Amino acid sequence: MFMFPNRPRRPMPQYHPARVRQPFPRRQVAPKPNLLSSFRDPSGKLDFNKITETAQQMKSIYSQVGPIITTFMKK
């Protein structure tokens, strides 16, 4: 029945709770940031002052860069 009948058998390993692998704790996944999350205040409401300031900055940048872009587009 056994391949080596005269060989002594190894004892069964003892159950030891410290050796049992514990599952990894699950991490909570943060929600993906989107465009509107940049314009929310700490309470989660939209900050309209921040939205208007950003729009004014974009308008200022476009007024400075717009003429350069149009010169390249004409060529």
DRENROSE-34710 format. One record per residue: residue in one letter; z, y, x of N, C-alpha, C, O in turn. Coordinates in steps of 0.2 Angstrom, whole numbers, padded with zeros to 4 digits, always signed. Each point is the difference from the previous one (the first is absolute). Layout:
BEGIN
AZYXZYXZYXZYX ...
# end
This chain:
BEGIN
M+0000-0006+0004+0000+0006-0004+0000+0006+0004-0004+0005-0001 F+0008-0004+0006+0000+0005+0005-0003-0001+0006-0001-0006+0002 M-0002+0011+0001-0004-0001+0006+0005-0002+0006-0002-0004+0004 F+0008+0007-0004+0004-0002+0006+0007-0002-0003+0004+0004-0001 P-0003-0010-0001+0005-0002-0004+0007+0000+0004+0005+0001-0003 N-0005-0001+0010+0006+0000+0004+0002+0007+0002+0006+0001+0002 R-0010+0003-0004+0002+0007+0002+0005+0003-0005-0001-0001-0006 P+0006+0004+0008+0005+0003-0005-0003+0006-0003-0004+0004+0002 R+0006-0003-0008-0003+0005-0005+0004+0006+0002+0006+0000+0001 R-0009+0006-0002+0003+0006+0001+0004+0002-0007-0002-0002-0005 P+0008+0005+0006+0004+0002-0006-0004+0005-0004-0003+0004+0003 M+0004-0003-0009-0003+0005-0004+0004+0006+0002+0006+0001+0001 P-0010+0005-0001+0003+0006+0002+0005+0002-0006-0002-0001-0006 Q+0007+0005+0008+0005+0002-0005-0003+0006-0003-0003+0005+0003 Y+0005-0004-0009-0002+0006-0004+0005+0006+0003+0006-0001-0001 H-0009+0006+0003+0004+0006+0002-0003+0006-0003-0005+0002+0001 P+0010+0002-0005-0003+0006-0004-0003+0005+0004-0004+0004-0002 A+0007-0003+0008-0003+0005+0005-0007-0001+0002-0003+0005+0002 R+0001-0011-0002-0006-0002+0003-0006+0001-0006-0006-0001+0002 V+0008+0001-0008-0005+0001-0005-0003+0007+0000+0004+0005+0000 R-0010-0005+0000-0004+0006+0000+0001+0004-0007-0001-0003-0005 Q+0003+0009+0006+0000+0004-0006-0006+0004-0001-0004+0002+0005 P+0002-0001-0011-0007+0003-0002+0001+0007+0002+0006+0003+0000 F-0012+0000+0002+0001+0007+0002+0001+0005-0006-0003-0002-0005 P+0007+0007+0006+0001+0004-0006-0006+0004-0002-0004+0002+0005 R+0002-0001-0011-0006+0004-0002+0001+0007+0001+0005+0003-0002 R-0010+0000+0005+0000+0007+0001-0003+0004-0007-0004-0003-0003 Q+0007+0008+0002-0002+0004-0006-0006+0004+0003+0000+0004+0005 V-0006-0005-0009-0006+0003+0002+0000+0007-0003+0001+0001-0006 A-0002+0004+0010-0001+0007-0002-0006+0001-0004-0005-0003+0002 P+0005+0007-0007-0007+0002-0003-0005+0003+0004+0002+0004+0005 K-0008-0006-0005-0005+0003+0004-0001+0008-0002+0000+0002-0006 P+0000+0002+0011+0000+0007-0001-0008+0002-0002-0004-0003+0003 N+0004+0007-0008-0007+0002-0002+0000+0008+0001+0004+0003+0002 L-0009+0000-0005-0002+0007+0001+0006+0004-0003+0002+0005+0003 L+0000-0007-0009+0005+0004-0004+0007-0001+0003+0004+0005-0001 S-0003-0010+0004+0007-0001+0003+0002+0005+0005+0005+0002+0002 S-0011+0001+0001+0002+0005+0005+0002+0007-0003+0003+0004+0003 F-0004-0004-0010+0001+0007-0003+0006-0001-0005+0001+0003-0005 R+0003-0008+0006+0006-0001-0004+0006+0002+0004+0001+0000+0006 D+0004+0003-0010+0006+0002+0002+0005-0006+0001-0002-0006-0003 P+0008+0006+0006+0004-0005+0000+0002-0004-0006+0002-0006-0001 S-0002+0010-0005+0002-0003-0006-0006-0004-0003+0001-0003-0005 G-0007+0004+0008-0006-0004-0003-0005+0004-0004-0005-0002-0002 K+0007+0009+0001-0004+0004-0004-0005+0003+0004+0001+0001+0006 L-0007+0001-0009-0005+0004+0004+0002+0007+0002+0003+0003-0004 D-0004-0002+0010+0002+0007+0002-0007+0004+0000-0004+0000+0005 F+0004+0004-0010-0006+0004-0001-0001+0006+0005-0006+0002+0002 N+0011+0000+0001+0000+0005+0005-0003-0003+0007-0004+0003+0003 K+0006-0009-0002-0003-0003+0006-0008-0001-0001-0004+0000+0005 I+0003-0002-0011-0008-0001-0002-0004+0006+0001-0005+0000+0003 T+0008+0006-0005-0004+0006+0000+0000+0002+0007-0005+0003+0003 E+0010-0004+0001+0000+0002+0007-0005-0004+0004-0004+0003+0004 T+0004-0009-0005-0005-0005+0003-0007+0002-0002-0005+0000+0005 A+0004+0002-0011-0007+0002-0002-0002+0007+0003-0006+0000+0002 Q+0011+0004-0001-0002+0006+0003-0002-0001+0008-0004+0003+0003 Q+0008-0007+0000-0001-0002+0007-0007-0003+0001-0004+0001+0004 M+0002-0005-0009-0007-0004+0000-0005+0006-0001-0005-0001+0004 K+0006+0005-0008-0005+0006-0001-0001+0004+0006-0005+0002+0002 S+0011-0001+0001+0000+0004+0007-0004-0003+0005-0004+0003+0004 I+0005-0010-0003-0003-0004+0005-0008+0000-0002-0004+0001+0005 Y+0003-0002-0011-0007-0001-0002-0004+0007+0002-0006+0000+0002 S+0009+0006-0004-0003+0006+0001-0001+0001+0008-0005+0004+0002 Q+0009-0007+0002-0001+0001+0007-0005-0005+0003-0004+0002+0005 V+0004-0008-0008-0005-0005+0003-0006+0000-0004-0005-0003+0003 G+0005+0005-0009-0006+0000-0004-0007+0002+0004-0005-0003+0000 P+0006+0009+0002-0007+0003+0004-0002-0004+0005-0006-0001+0001 I+0010-0002+0003-0002-0005+0006-0003-0006-0003-0005-0002+0003 I+0007-0001-0008-0003-0006-0003-0007+0002-0003-0004-0004+0001 T+0004+0010-0004-0007+0002-0003-0005+0001+0005-0006-0002-0001 T+0008+0004+0007-0005+0001+0005-0003-0006+0003-0006-0001+0001 F+0011-0005-0001-0003-0006+0002-0004-0004-0005-0004-0003+0001 M+0006+0005-0007-0004-0003-0006-0007+0003+0000-0005-0004-0003 K+0004+0010+0004-0007+0003+0000-0005-0003+0005-0006+0000-0001 K+0009-0002+0007-0005-0002+0005-0003-0007-0001-0004-0002+0004 
# end
